[in-house]
């Protein structure tokens, strides 16, 4: 059964087994999950929403996940929710009305590079972005990424290749 509260409000509710473990896991891994969500979305509020959706799914399925690695399980939920959420959005829901201006010279150094990279990542498809984050931020192998995203390793290789080519092109501007 999914993690839920007893129907006894007079007793303040009674948590089912696993609540303590769930709280400990969220406390220990919450910051890393938030960073990964930010890298996927490129926006702090969207990242918070994505993490919140991930936690909702995780809480519902926490006891069912007892036999699997909780880190891998929560990462799969995060990446799946990100890709699924993107699919549901309509084309009219763009993050900005017009593309941002390309940053000028190199006055700010690393900050300019970071903004340029962030802009390049925002132009990738959600699957390309998810694959690049998993590969280069989470340091996952192609086989692990394929397993997490439910696709073939060849698809992962193709997404990495196309994503890197697009980022390189954007960074060269």
C-alpha positions in Angstrom: 0.0 0.0 0.0 1.1 3.6 -0.6 2.3 5.8 2.2 -0.7 7.4 3.8 -2.1 8.6 7.1 -4.6 6.7 9.2 -8.1 8.0 9.2 -8.1 8.9 12.9 -8.0 12.7 13.3 -8.8 12.5 17.0 -5.4 10.8 17.5 -3.6 13.2 15.2 -3.2 10.6 12.5 -0.8 7.7 12.6 2.0 7.4 10.0 2.5 4.0 8.3 5.9 2.3 8.4 8.6 4.1 6.5 7.8 7.7 7.2 11.0 8.2 9.2 13.1 6.7 6.4 11.3 8.8 3.8 12.0 12.0 5.9 15.6 11.1 6.3 16.0 10.4 2.6 14.4 13.7 1.6 16.6 15.6 4.1 19.8 13.9 2.9 19.1 14.1 -0.9 16.8 17.0 -1.3 19.5 19.6 -2.2 21.0 17.3 -4.9 17.6 16.7 -6.3 16.9 20.4 -6.4 20.1 21.1 -8.2 19.3 18.5 -10.8 15.8 19.9 -11.3 17.3 23.4 -11.8 19.7 22.1 -14.4 16.8 20.5 -16.2 14.4 23.5 -16.1 16.8 26.4 -16.0 14.4 28.2 -13.6 14.3 28.2 -9.8 10.5 28.2 -9.5 10.0 25.5 -12.2 12.7 23.4 -10.4 10.8 23.8 -7.1 7.6 22.7 -8.8 9.3 19.7 -10.4 10.8 18.6 -7.1 7.4 19.0 -5.4 5.8 16.8 -8.1 8.5 14.3 -7.6 8.0 14.2 -3.9 4.2 13.7 -4.4 4.9 10.7 -6.5 7.6 9.4 -4.1 5.4 9.7 -1.1 2.6 7.7 -2.8 5.0 5.0 -3.8 7.5 5.0 -1.0 6.7 1.6 0.5 6.5 0.0 -2.9 10.0 1.2 -3.6 11.5 -0.6 -0.6 13.3 -3.2 -2.7 14.9 -0.8 -5.1 17.6 1.9 -4.7 15.7 5.0 -3.5 18.2 7.3 -5.2 17.8 5.8 -8.6 14.0 5.6 -8.0 13.6 9.3 -7.2 15.9 10.3 -10.1 13.8 8.3 -12.5 10.6 10.0 -11.1 12.3 13.4 -11.5 13.4 12.9 -15.1 10.1 11.2 -16.1 8.1 14.1 -14.6 10.2 16.6 -16.4 9.8 15.0 -19.8 6.1 14.3 -19.3 5.5 17.8 -18.1 7.1 19.2 -21.1 5.0 17.0 -23.4 1.8 18.3 -21.7 2.7 22.0 -22.2 1.2 23.8 -25.2 3.3 25.7 -27.6 1.8 28.9 -26.4 3.4 28.4 -23.0 6.9 29.6 -23.8 9.2 30.8 -21.0 9.7 34.1 -22.8 7.9 36.0 -25.6 11.1 36.6 -27.6 14.5 34.9 -27.3 16.9 36.6 -24.9 19.6 38.8 -26.3 23.0 37.2 -26.9 25.3 38.3 -24.1 27.9 40.9 -25.1 31.7 40.7 -24.8 33.5 38.9 -22.1 33.4 41.6 -19.4 31.9 39.3 -16.8 33.9 36.2 -17.7 32.4 33.2 -16.0 29.0 34.8 -15.5 28.7 35.5 -19.2 29.7 31.9 -20.0 27.2 30.6 -17.5 24.4 32.6 -19.0 25.4 31.6 -22.5 25.4 27.9 -21.5 22.1 28.3 -19.7 20.6 29.8 -22.8 22.0 27.0 -25.0 20.6 24.4 -22.6 17.2 26.0 -22.6 17.0 25.6 -26.4 17.5 21.8 -26.2 14.6 19.4 -26.2 13.7 18.2 -22.8 15.1 14.7 -23.6 18.4 16.1 -24.8 18.7 18.3 -21.7 17.8 15.3 -19.4 20.4 13.1 -21.2 23.1 15.8 -20.9 22.4 16.4 -17.2 22.4 12.7 -16.5 25.6 12.2 -18.4 27.7 15.2 -17.4 26.2 16.3 -14.1 25.2 13.0 -12.6 28.0 11.2 -14.3 25.8 8.3 -15.4 26.8 5.8 -18.1 24.8 5.5 -21.3 23.3 2.2 -20.1 22.1 3.8 -16.8 20.6 6.7 -18.7 18.8 4.4 -21.1 17.4 2.4 -18.1 16.4 5.6 -16.3 14.6 7.1 -19.3 13.2 3.9 -20.6 14.9 4.0 -24.0 17.7 2.2 -25.9 21.4 3.0 -25.4 21.6 4.0 -29.1 18.9 6.6 -28.5 20.9 8.0 -25.6 24.1 8.2 -27.7 22.1 10.0 -30.5 20.6 12.4 -28.0 24.0 13.2 -26.4 25.6 13.7 -29.8 22.8 16.0 -31.0 22.6 17.9 -27.7 26.3 18.6 -27.6 26.3 19.7 -31.2 23.5 22.1 -30.5 25.2 23.4 -27.3 28.5 23.8 -29.2 26.8 25.7 -32.0 25.1 28.0 -29.5 28.2 28.6 -27.5 30.1 29.5 -30.6 27.9 32.5 -31.3 
